[in-house]
Amino acid sequence: MEIDLPEVIAEVKAAFDRYEQALVSNDVAVLGELFRNDPRTLRYGIGENLYGYDAINGFRVARSPVGLNRSTAKTVISSYGRDTAVASTLFYRDTAPGKVGRQMQTWIRFPEGWRVVAAHVSMIDEPKET
C-alpha cells in the first residue's frame, strides 16, 4: 500500500481547507456537500452524537452561526492508498479560553469527490506543555 502520496495529500488538504472555510463562515451547503450523504456517516461532536447524514445536516442547519471562528494548529493529513485519508487537527476558539479542541475526520474518495464518512470533535482543558 502506498502511504502519503503527495498528490493525494494535496487533494485532501484542499478539501479539508474548504471544509474549514465553510465551517467558520457557516456555509451549510458546502458542509453538507463534504459529508457523505449516507445513513452510515457519523459525527461525534462536543455535545452531540450524530448518526447518519440527515442528523448531521439537521444539526448544521439548526446551529447558531455565532462564535464559529477558530484557528487550527498541528494539522496532520495521512493517506492510505489513493482513496482513504485521515485529517487530524487541534483548534482554538476565542469563546473558549483555556480549551483546546481536537478534530479527526476520515475522508474517502468517491466518484463525486472526497467526502467525510466519520468525524470526531472534542474539547478539553488545554494541557500544560511538558
N, CA, C and O atoms as a GROMACS GRO file, in nm:
protein
  520
    1MET      N    1   0.084  -0.118   0.000
    1MET     CA    2   0.000   0.000   0.000
    1MET      C    3   0.089   0.124   0.000
    1MET      O    4   0.190   0.130   0.070
    2GLU      N    5   0.049   0.221  -0.078
    2GLU     CA    6   0.122   0.347  -0.085
    2GLU      C    7   0.066   0.442   0.021
    2GLU      O    8  -0.055   0.468   0.025
    3ILE      N    9   0.153   0.494   0.104
    3ILE     CA   10   0.112   0.582   0.213
    3ILE      C   11   0.166   0.723   0.187
    3ILE      O   12   0.280   0.741   0.146
    4ASP      N   13   0.080   0.821   0.211
    4ASP     CA   14   0.116   0.963   0.200
    4ASP      C   15   0.165   1.003   0.061
    4ASP      O   16   0.266   1.071   0.047
    5LEU      N   17   0.092   0.960  -0.041
    5LEU     CA   18   0.122   1.005  -0.176
    5LEU      C   19   0.102   1.157  -0.182
    5LEU      O   20  -0.005   1.205  -0.144
    6PRO      N   21   0.199   1.232  -0.230
    6PRO     CA   22   0.189   1.379  -0.229
    6PRO      C   23   0.065   1.432  -0.299
    6PRO      O   24   0.004   1.528  -0.251
    7GLU      N   25   0.025   1.373  -0.411
    7GLU     CA   26  -0.092   1.424  -0.482
    7GLU      C   27  -0.221   1.397  -0.406
    7GLU      O   28  -0.315   1.476  -0.413
    8VAL      N   29  -0.227   1.286  -0.333
    8VAL     CA   30  -0.346   1.255  -0.253
    8VAL      C   31  -0.351   1.349  -0.133
    8VAL      O   32  -0.457   1.402  -0.100
    9ILE      N   33  -0.238   1.370  -0.067
    9ILE     CA   34  -0.232   1.463   0.046
    9ILE      C   35  -0.278   1.602   0.001
    9ILE      O   36  -0.355   1.668   0.072
   10ALA      N   37  -0.233   1.646  -0.114
   10ALA     CA   38  -0.272   1.779  -0.166
   10ALA      C   39  -0.423   1.786  -0.190
   10ALA      O   40  -0.485   1.887  -0.158
   11GLU      N   41  -0.481   1.682  -0.246
   11GLU     CA   42  -0.625   1.681  -0.271
   11GLU      C   43  -0.704   1.687  -0.141
   11GLU      O   44  -0.800   1.762  -0.131
   12VAL      N   45  -0.665   1.609  -0.044
   12VAL     CA   46  -0.737   1.606   0.084
   12VAL      C   47  -0.715   1.736   0.159
   12VAL      O   48  -0.807   1.786   0.224
   13LYS      N   49  -0.595   1.792   0.152
   13LYS     CA   50  -0.572   1.921   0.216
   13LYS      C   51  -0.663   2.028   0.156
   13LYS      O   52  -0.716   2.111   0.229
   14ALA      N   53  -0.681   2.026   0.026
   14ALA     CA   54  -0.771   2.123  -0.038
   14ALA      C   55  -0.914   2.103   0.011
   14ALA      O   56  -0.984   2.201   0.037
   15ALA      N   57  -0.958   1.978   0.022
   15ALA     CA   58  -1.093   1.950   0.073
   15ALA      C   59  -1.105   1.992   0.219
   15ALA      O   60  -1.206   2.049   0.260
   16PHE      N   61  -1.002   1.962   0.299
   16PHE     CA   62  -1.001   2.000   0.440
   16PHE      C   63  -1.006   2.152   0.455
   16PHE      O   64  -1.082   2.203   0.538
   17ASP      N   65  -0.927   2.224   0.377
   17ASP     CA   66  -0.927   2.371   0.382
   17ASP      C   67  -1.063   2.426   0.342
   17ASP      O   68  -1.111   2.524   0.400
   18ARG      N   69  -1.125   2.365   0.244
   18ARG     CA   70  -1.260   2.407   0.202
   18ARG      C   71  -1.360   2.384   0.315
   18ARG      O   72  -1.446   2.468   0.340
   19TYR      N   73  -1.347   2.272   0.383
   19TYR     CA   74  -1.432   2.242   0.499
   19TYR      C   75  -1.413   2.349   0.607
   19TYR      O   76  -1.511   2.402   0.661
   20GLU      N   77  -1.288   2.381   0.640
   20GLU     CA   78  -1.260   2.480   0.744
   20GLU      C   79  -1.323   2.615   0.709
   20GLU      O   80  -1.384   2.679   0.795
   21GLN      N   81  -1.308   2.658   0.585
   21GLN     CA   82  -1.366   2.786   0.543
   21GLN      C   83  -1.518   2.782   0.554
   21GLN      O   84  -1.580   2.877   0.601
   22ALA      N   85  -1.578   2.672   0.512
   22ALA     CA   86  -1.724   2.658   0.521
   22ALA      C   87  -1.768   2.656   0.667
   22ALA      O   88  -1.874   2.710   0.700
   23LEU      N   89  -1.690   2.593   0.754
   23LEU     CA   90  -1.727   2.584   0.895
   23LEU      C   91  -1.731   2.722   0.960
   23LEU      O   92  -1.830   2.758   1.024
   24VAL      N   93  -1.626   2.800   0.943
   24VAL     CA   94  -1.620   2.930   1.012
   24VAL      C   95  -1.714   3.032   0.949
   24VAL      O   96  -1.750   3.130   1.014
   25SER      N   97  -1.753   3.012   0.823
   25SER     CA   98  -1.847   3.104   0.758
   25SER      C   99  -1.990   3.051   0.760
   25SER      O  100  -2.080   3.113   0.703
   26ASN      N  101  -2.011   2.936   0.825
   26ASN     CA  102  -2.142   2.871   0.836
   26ASN      C  103  -2.205   2.846   0.699
   26ASN      O  104  -2.325   2.868   0.680
   27ASP      N  105  -2.124   2.801   0.604
   27ASP     CA  106  -2.173   2.766   0.470
   27ASP      C  107  -2.227   2.623   0.476
   27ASP      O  108  -2.158   2.527   0.444
   28VAL      N  109  -2.352   2.612   0.517
   28VAL     CA  110  -2.415   2.482   0.541
   28VAL      C  111  -2.419   2.398   0.413
   28VAL      O  112  -2.407   2.276   0.420
   29ALA      N  113  -2.435   2.461   0.298
   29ALA     CA  114  -2.440   2.386   0.172
   29ALA      C  115  -2.308   2.315   0.146
   29ALA      O  116  -2.307   2.197   0.111
   30VAL      N  117  -2.196   2.384   0.164
   30VAL     CA  118  -2.065   2.321   0.142
   30VAL      C  119  -2.039   2.216   0.248
   30VAL      O  120  -1.988   2.108   0.217
   31LEU      N  121  -2.072   2.245   0.374
   31LEU     CA  122  -2.055   2.144   0.479
   31LEU      C  123  -2.134   2.018   0.445
   31LEU      O  124  -2.084   1.907   0.463
   32GLY      N  125  -2.256   2.036   0.398
   32GLY     CA  126  -2.338   1.922   0.358
   32GLY      C  127  -2.278   1.846   0.242
   32GLY      O  128  -2.285   1.723   0.237
   33GLU      N  129  -2.222   1.917   0.149
   33GLU     CA  130  -2.159   1.853   0.032
   33GLU      C  131  -2.039   1.768   0.072
   33GLU      O  132  -2.017   1.661   0.015
   34LEU      N  133  -1.962   1.814   0.170
   34LEU     CA  134  -1.837   1.747   0.205
   34LEU      C  135  -1.855   1.627   0.296
   34LEU      O  136  -1.762   1.548   0.313
   35PHE      N  137  -1.972   1.612   0.356
   35PHE     CA  138  -2.001   1.490   0.432
   35PHE      C  139  -2.074   1.394   0.340
   35PHE      O  140  -2.161   1.437   0.263
   36ARG      N  141  -2.042   1.268   0.346
   36ARG     CA  142  -2.104   1.166   0.262
   36ARG      C  143  -2.253   1.157   0.296
   36ARG      O  144  -2.290   1.139   0.412
   37ASN      N  145  -2.337   1.169   0.195
   37ASN     CA  146  -2.482   1.158   0.214
   37ASN      C  147  -2.517   1.010   0.223
   37ASN      O  148  -2.548   0.945   0.123
   38ASP      N  149  -2.512   0.959   0.344
   38ASP     CA  150  -2.528   0.816   0.368
   38ASP      C  151  -2.571   0.795   0.513
   38ASP      O  152  -2.521   0.865   0.601
   39PRO      N  153  -2.659   0.703   0.539
   39PRO     CA  154  -2.701   0.680   0.679
   39PRO      C  155  -2.588   0.625   0.767
   39PRO      O  156  -2.601   0.626   0.889
   40ARG      N  157  -2.479   0.577   0.708
   40ARG     CA  158  -2.366   0.525   0.786
   40ARG      C  159  -2.265   0.633   0.823
   40ARG      O  160  -2.174   0.608   0.903
   41THR      N  161  -2.278   0.753   0.768
   41THR     CA  162  -2.189   0.863   0.803
   41THR      C  163  -2.219   0.905   0.946
   41THR      O  164  -2.335   0.914   0.986
   42LEU      N  165  -2.114   0.932   1.025
   42LEU     CA  166  -2.137   0.972   1.162
   42LEU      C  167  -2.046   1.086   1.203
   42LEU      O  168  -1.938   1.107   1.147
   43ARG      N  169  -2.093   1.159   1.302
   43ARG     CA  170  -2.016   1.270   1.359
   43ARG      C  171  -2.040   1.272   1.509
   43ARG      O  172  -2.151   1.294   1.556
   44TYR      N  173  -1.932   1.248   1.584
   44TYR     CA  174  -1.937   1.264   1.728
   44TYR      C  175  -1.889   1.405   1.759
   44TYR      O  176  -1.773   1.438   1.732
   45GLY      N  177  -1.975   1.488   1.815
   45GLY     CA  178  -1.940   1.627   1.842
   45GLY      C  179  -1.912   1.650   1.989
   45GLY      O  180  -1.910   1.557   2.069
   46ILE      N  181  -1.889   1.775   2.021
   46ILE     CA  182  -1.860   1.812   2.159
   46ILE      C  183  -1.979   1.782   2.249
   46ILE      O  184  -1.961   1.740   2.363
   47GLY      N  185  -2.100   1.804   2.198
   47GLY     CA  186  -2.218   1.782   2.281
   47GLY      C  187  -2.325   1.698   2.215
   47GLY      O  188  -2.439   1.695   2.261
   48GLU      N  189  -2.288   1.628   2.108
   48GLU     CA  190  -2.389   1.550   2.036
   48GLU      C  191  -2.323   1.431   1.966
   48GLU      O  192  -2.205   1.436   1.928
   49ASN      N  193  -2.401   1.325   1.950
   49ASN     CA  194  -2.361   1.208   1.872
   49ASN      C  195  -2.460   1.198   1.757
   49ASN      O  196  -2.579   1.175   1.778
   50LEU      N  197  -2.411   1.215   1.636
   50LEU     CA  198  -2.499   1.222   1.519
   50LEU      C  199  -2.474   1.102   1.428
   50LEU      O  200  -2.362   1.079   1.383
   51TYR      N  201  -2.579   1.027   1.404
   51TYR     CA  202  -2.572   0.907   1.321
   51TYR      C  203  -2.650   0.932   1.193
   51TYR      O  204  -2.771   0.952   1.196
   52GLY      N  205  -2.580   0.930   1.081
   52GLY     CA  206  -2.643   0.947   0.950
   52GLY      C  207  -2.636   1.090   0.901
   52GLY      O  208  -2.636   1.185   0.979
   53TYR      N  209  -2.630   1.102   0.770
   53TYR     CA  210  -2.620   1.233   0.705
   53TYR      C  211  -2.734   1.325   0.746
   53TYR      O  212  -2.710   1.444   0.770
   54ASP      N  213  -2.855   1.274   0.754
   54ASP     CA  214  -2.969   1.360   0.785
   54ASP      C  215  -2.954   1.424   0.924
   54ASP      O  216  -2.986   1.542   0.941
   55ALA      N  217  -2.907   1.348   1.020
   55ALA     CA  218  -2.887   1.403   1.155
   55ALA      C  219  -2.775   1.507   1.155
   55ALA      O  220  -2.787   1.610   1.220
   56ILE      N  221  -2.668   1.480   1.082
   56ILE     CA  222  -2.557   1.574   1.075
   56ILE      C  223  -2.602   1.703   1.008
   56ILE      O  224  -2.574   1.813   1.058
   57ASN      N  225  -2.670   1.691   0.897
   57ASN     CA  226  -2.716   1.809   0.824
   57ASN      C  227  -2.818   1.887   0.908
   57ASN      O  228  -2.816   2.010   0.910
   58GLY      N  229  -2.907   1.817   0.977
   58GLY     CA  230  -3.004   1.883   1.064
   58GLY      C  231  -2.936   1.963   1.174
   58GLY      O  232  -2.979   2.074   1.207
   59PHE      N  233  -2.830   1.908   1.231
   59PHE     CA  234  -2.751   1.979   1.332
   59PHE      C  235  -2.692   2.106   1.273
   59PHE      O  236  -2.699   2.212   1.335
   60ARG      N  237  -2.635   2.094   1.156
   60ARG     CA  238  -2.572   2.211   1.092
   60ARG      C  239  -2.674   2.322   1.064
   60ARG      O  240  -2.647   2.440   1.088
   61VAL      N  241  -2.790   2.284   1.013
   61VAL     CA  242  -2.893   2.382   0.979
   61VAL      C  243  -2.943   2.454   1.104
   61VAL      O  244  -2.970   2.574   1.100
   62ALA      N  245  -2.956   2.382   1.216
   62ALA     CA  246  -3.011   2.439   1.339
   62ALA      C  247  -2.909   2.515   1.422
   62ALA      O  248  -2.947   2.592   1.510
   63ARG      N  249  -2.782   2.495   1.397
   63ARG     CA  250  -2.676   2.554   1.480
   63ARG      C  251  -2.666   2.705   1.460
   63ARG      O  252  -2.683   2.755   1.349
   64SER      N  253  -2.640   2.776   1.566
   64SER     CA  254  -2.620   2.920   1.560
   64SER      C  255  -2.490   2.951   1.486
   64SER      O  256  -2.390   2.883   1.508
   65PRO      N  257  -2.490   3.052   1.400
   65PRO     CA  258  -2.368   3.089   1.331
   65PRO      C  259  -2.273   3.174   1.416
   65PRO      O  260  -2.165   3.211   1.370
   66VAL      N  261  -2.312   3.205   1.539
   66VAL     CA  262  -2.232   3.290   1.627
   66VAL      C  263  -2.119   3.208   1.690
   66VAL      O  264  -2.142   3.096   1.735
   67GLY      N  265  -2.000   3.264   1.693
   67GLY     CA  266  -1.887   3.202   1.764
   67GLY      C  267  -1.823   3.085   1.693
   67GLY      O  268  -1.764   3.000   1.758
   68LEU      N  269  -1.833   3.079   1.561
   68LEU     CA  270  -1.775   2.966   1.488
   68LEU      C  271  -1.629   2.988   1.449
   68LEU      O  272  -1.560   2.893   1.410
   69ASN      N  273  -1.580   3.112   1.460
   69ASN     CA  274  -1.440   3.138   1.425
   69ASN      C  275  -1.347   3.053   1.509
   69ASN      O  276  -1.371   3.032   1.628
   70ARG      N  277  -1.242   3.005   1.446
   70ARG     CA  278  -1.144   2.927   1.518
   70ARG      C  279  -1.013   2.930   1.441
   70ARG      O  280  -1.010   2.961   1.322
   71SER      N  281  -0.906   2.898   1.510
   71SER     CA  282  -0.778   2.880   1.443
   71SER      C  283  -0.738   2.734   1.463
   71SER      O  284  -0.774   2.672   1.563
   72THR      N  285  -0.664   2.682   1.368
   72THR     CA  286  -0.620   2.542   1.376
   72THR      C  287  -0.468   2.537   1.396
   72THR      O  288  -0.396   2.632   1.366
   73ALA      N  289  -0.423   2.424   1.448
   73ALA     CA  290  -0.280   2.402   1.471
   73ALA      C  291  -0.250   2.254   1.462
   73ALA      O  292  -0.337   2.170   1.486
   74LYS      N  293  -0.127   2.223   1.427
   74LYS     CA  294  -0.077   2.086   1.425
   74LYS      C  295  -0.164   1.994   1.339
   74LYS      O  296  -0.190   1.880   1.376
   75THR      N  297  -0.210   2.045   1.226
   75THR     CA  298  -0.291   1.962   1.135
   75THR      C  299  -0.204   1.857   1.070
   75THR      O  300  -0.096   1.886   1.018
   76VAL      N  301  -0.251   1.734   1.074
   76VAL     CA  302  -0.181   1.621   1.012
   76VAL      C  303  -0.278   1.551   0.918
   76VAL      O  304  -0.388   1.514   0.959
   77ILE      N  305  -0.238   1.534   0.794
   77ILE     CA  306  -0.318   1.458   0.698
   77ILE      C  307  -0.234   1.341   0.651
   77ILE      O  308  -0.122   1.359   0.605
   78SER      N  309  -0.289   1.222   0.664
   78SER     CA  310  -0.222   1.099   0.620
   78SER      C  311  -0.313   1.028   0.522
   78SER      O  312  -0.434   1.022   0.540
   79SER      N  313  -0.253   0.973   0.416
   79SER     CA  314  -0.333   0.898   0.320
   79SER      C  315  -0.286   0.754   0.315
   79SER      O  316  -0.169   0.723   0.339
   80TYR      N  317  -0.381   0.668   0.284
   80TYR     CA  318  -0.356   0.524   0.278
   80TYR      C  319  -0.411   0.475   0.146
   80TYR      O  320  -0.532   0.459   0.130
   81GLY      N  321  -0.323   0.451   0.050
   81GLY     CA  322  -0.367   0.425  -0.085
   81GLY      C  323  -0.410   0.555  -0.150
   81GLY      O  324  -0.370   0.663  -0.106
   82ARG      N  325  -0.491   0.544  -0.253
   82ARG     CA  326  -0.533   0.664  -0.328
   82ARG      C  327  -0.672   0.713  -0.289
   82ARG      O  328  -0.716   0.818  -0.336
   83ASP      N  329  -0.742   0.637  -0.204
   83ASP     CA  330  -0.883   0.670  -0.180
   83ASP      C  331  -0.923   0.684  -0.034
   83ASP      O  332  -1.041   0.698  -0.005
   84THR      N  333  -0.826   0.682   0.059
   84THR     CA  334  -0.857   0.692   0.201
   84THR      C  335  -0.757   0.784   0.268
   84THR      O  336  -0.637   0.777   0.242
   85ALA      N  337  -0.808   0.872   0.354
   85ALA     CA  338  -0.719   0.963   0.427
   85ALA      C  339  -0.781   0.997   0.562
   85ALA      O  340  -0.902   0.986   0.582
   86VAL      N  341  -0.696   1.040   0.654
   86VAL     CA  342  -0.739   1.085   0.785
   86VAL      C  343  -0.679   1.224   0.806
   86VAL      O  344  -0.559   1.245   0.787
   87ALA      N  345  -0.764   1.318   0.847
   87ALA     CA  346  -0.719   1.454   0.880
   87ALA      C  347  -0.742   1.477   1.028
   87ALA      O  348  -0.852   1.455   1.080
   88SER      N  349  -0.638   1.521   1.097
   88SER     CA  350  -0.645   1.548   1.241
   88SER      C  351  -0.594   1.689   1.265
   88SER      O  352  -0.495   1.731   1.205
   89THR      N  353  -0.662   1.761   1.354
   89THR     CA  354  -0.617   1.897   1.384
   89THR      C  355  -0.657   1.936   1.526
   89THR      O  356  -0.751   1.882   1.583
   90LEU      N  357  -0.584   2.030   1.580
   90LEU     CA  358  -0.623   2.098   1.702
   90LEU      C  359  -0.688   2.229   1.662
   90LEU      O  360  -0.656   2.284   1.557
   91PHE      N  361  -0.780   2.279   1.744
   91PHE     CA  362  -0.838   2.409   1.714
   91PHE      C  363  -0.862   2.487   1.843
   91PHE      O  364  -0.878   2.431   1.951
   92TYR      N  365  -0.865   2.619   1.825
   92TYR     CA  366  -0.880   2.711   1.936
   92TYR      C  367  -0.986   2.814   1.901
   92TYR      O  368  -0.991   2.863   1.788
   93ARG      N  369  -1.071   2.846   1.997
   93ARG     CA  370  -1.174   2.948   1.980
   93ARG      C  371  -1.159   3.053   2.088
   93ARG      O  372  -1.136   3.022   2.205
   94ASP      N  373  -1.172   3.180   2.048
   94ASP     CA  374  -1.167   3.289   2.147
   94ASP      C  375  -1.278   3.275   2.250
   94ASP      O  376  -1.264   3.320   2.363
   95THR      N  377  -1.388   3.212   2.211
   95THR     CA  378  -1.502   3.193   2.301
   95THR      C  379  -1.479   3.082   2.403
   95THR      O  380  -1.562   3.060   2.491
   96ALA      N  381  -1.366   3.010   2.390
   96ALA     CA  382  -1.335   2.901   2.483
   96ALA      C  383  -1.190   2.914   2.532
   96ALA      O  384  -1.107   2.828   2.501
   97PRO      N  385  -1.160   3.019   2.607
   97PRO     CA  386  -1.021   3.037   2.653
   97PRO      C  387  -0.979   2.923   2.746
   97PRO      O  388  -1.057   2.873   2.828
   98GLY      N  389  -0.853   2.882   2.730
   98GLY     CA  390  -0.800   2.774   2.813
   98GLY      C  391  -0.840   2.635   2.767
   98GLY      O  392  -0.807   2.536   2.832
   99LYS      N  393  -0.911   2.628   2.654
   99LYS     CA  394  -0.954   2.499   2.599
   99LYS      C  395  -0.885   2.473   2.466
   99LYS      O  396  -0.848   2.567   2.395
  100VAL      N  397  -0.869   2.348   2.433
  100VAL     CA  398  -0.820   2.309   2.301
  100VAL      C  399  -0.918   2.206   2.245
  100VAL      O  400  -0.957   2.111   2.312
  101GLY      N  401  -0.956   2.228   2.120
  101GLY     CA  402  -1.043   2.134   2.051
  101GLY      C  403  -0.959   2.037   1.971
  101GLY      O  404  -0.848   2.068   1.928
  102ARG      N  405  -1.014   1.917   1.953
  102ARG     CA  406  -0.947   1.814   1.873
  102ARG      C  407  -1.048   1.762   1.772
  102ARG      O  408  -1.164   1.736   1.805
  103GLN      N  409  -1.003   1.747   1.650
  103GLN     CA  410  -1.092   1.702   1.544
  103GLN      C  411  -1.021   1.598   1.459
  103GLN      O  412  -0.905   1.615   1.421
  104MET      N  413  -1.092   1.492   1.429
  104MET     CA  414  -1.041   1.390   1.335
  104MET      C  415  -1.151   1.360   1.235
  104MET      O  416  -1.269   1.348   1.270
  105GLN      N  417  -1.111   1.348   1.110
  105GLN     CA  418  -1.204   1.316   1.002
  105GLN      C  419  -1.146   1.204   0.918
  105GLN      O  420  -1.027   1.204   0.886
  106THR      N  421  -1.230   1.109   0.882
  106THR     CA  422  -1.193   1.007   0.784
  106THR      C  423  -1.253   1.048   0.651
  106THR      O  424  -1.374   1.065   0.639
  107TRP      N  425  -1.167   1.065   0.552
  107TRP     CA  426  -1.206   1.107   0.418
  107TRP      C  427  -1.191   0.988   0.322
  107TRP      O  428  -1.090   0.918   0.326
  108ILE      N  429  -1.291   0.968   0.238
  108ILE     CA  430  -1.289   0.863   0.136
  108ILE      C  431  -1.316   0.929   0.001
  108ILE      O  432  -1.401   1.017  -0.010
  109ARG      N  433  -1.242   0.886  -0.101
  109ARG     CA  434  -1.266   0.936  -0.236
  109ARG      C  435  -1.380   0.855  -0.300
  109ARG      O  436  -1.371   0.733  -0.311
  110PHE      N  437  -1.484   0.924  -0.340
  110PHE     CA  438  -1.597   0.866  -0.412
  110PHE      C  439  -1.598   0.925  -0.554
  110PHE      O  440  -1.523   1.018  -0.581
  111PRO      N  441  -1.679   0.872  -0.642
  111PRO     CA  442  -1.683   0.929  -0.778
  111PRO      C  443  -1.711   1.080  -0.777
  111PRO      O  444  -1.663   1.152  -0.865
  112GLU      N  445  -1.788   1.128  -0.680
  112GLU     CA  446  -1.821   1.271  -0.674
  112GLU      C  447  -1.713   1.353  -0.602
  112GLU      O  448  -1.724   1.476  -0.596
  113GLY      N  449  -1.611   1.288  -0.548
  113GLY     CA  450  -1.501   1.359  -0.482
  113GLY      C  451  -1.478   1.310  -0.341
  113GLY      O  452  -1.537   1.211  -0.298
  114TRP      N  453  -1.390   1.378  -0.268
  114TRP     CA  454  -1.356   1.342  -0.132
  114TRP      C  455  -1.469   1.380  -0.038
  114TRP      O  456  -1.521   1.492  -0.044
  115ARG      N  457  -1.509   1.285   0.049
  115ARG     CA  458  -1.618   1.308   0.144
  115ARG      C  459  -1.578   1.254   0.281
  115ARG      O  460  -1.510   1.152   0.292
  116VAL      N  461  -1.623   1.323   0.385
  116VAL     CA  462  -1.605   1.276   0.522
  116VAL      C  463  -1.708   1.168   0.549
  116VAL      O  464  -1.827   1.187   0.524
  117VAL      N  465  -1.663   1.054   0.601
  117VAL     CA  466  -1.755   0.946   0.638
  117VAL      C  467  -1.763   0.928   0.789
  117VAL      O  468  -1.856   0.866   0.840
  118ALA      N  469  -1.665   0.983   0.860
  118ALA     CA  470  -1.666   0.977   1.006
  118ALA      C  471  -1.588   1.096   1.060
  118ALA      O  472  -1.482   1.131   1.008
  119ALA      N  473  -1.642   1.158   1.165
  119ALA     CA  474  -1.574   1.272   1.227
  119ALA      C  475  -1.592   1.264   1.377
  119ALA      O  476  -1.693   1.217   1.428
  120HIS      N  477  -1.491   1.311   1.446
  120HIS     CA  478  -1.495   1.317   1.592
  120HIS      C  479  -1.440   1.452   1.634
  120HIS      O  480  -1.332   1.492   1.592
  121VAL      N  481  -1.516   1.523   1.717
  121VAL     CA  482  -1.476   1.654   1.768
  121VAL      C  483  -1.487   1.650   1.920
  121VAL      O  484  -1.588   1.605   1.974
  122SER      N  485  -1.384   1.697   1.987
  122SER     CA  486  -1.389   1.704   2.133
  122SER      C  487  -1.313   1.828   2.178
  122SER      O  488  -1.237   1.887   2.102
  123MET      N  489  -1.335   1.865   2.303
  123MET     CA  490  -1.267   1.981   2.359
  123MET      C  491  -1.228   1.948   2.503
  123MET      O  492  -1.305   1.892   2.580
  124ILE      N  493  -1.106   1.986   2.536
  124ILE     CA  494  -1.054   1.960   2.671
  124ILE      C  495  -0.985   2.086   2.724
  124ILE      O  496  -0.961   2.180   2.649
  125ASP      N  497  -0.954   2.087   2.853
  125ASP     CA  498  -0.870   2.191   2.907
  125ASP      C  499  -0.735   2.181   2.839
  125ASP      O  500  -0.682   2.072   2.820
  126GLU      N  501  -0.680   2.295   2.804
  126GLU     CA  502  -0.552   2.294   2.734
  126GLU      C  503  -0.445   2.233   2.824
  126GLU      O  504  -0.422   2.282   2.935
  127PRO      N  505  -0.380   2.127   2.777
  127PRO     CA  506  -0.278   2.063   2.862
  127PRO      C  507  -0.156   2.154   2.880
  127PRO      O  508  -0.124   2.235   2.792
  128LYS      N  509  -0.091   2.140   2.991
  128LYS     CA  510   0.035   2.212   3.014
  128LYS      C  511   0.144   2.143   2.934
  128LYS      O  512   0.152   2.021   2.928
  129GLU      N  513   0.229   2.224   2.871
  129GLU     CA  514   0.342   2.168   2.796
  129GLU      C  515   0.443   2.110   2.894
  129GLU      O  516   0.472   2.171   2.997
  130THR      N  517   0.495   1.993   2.861
  130THR     CA  518   0.597   1.933   2.948
  130THR      C  519   0.728   1.917   2.876
  130THR      O  520   0.825   1.868   2.934
   0.00000   0.00000   0.00000
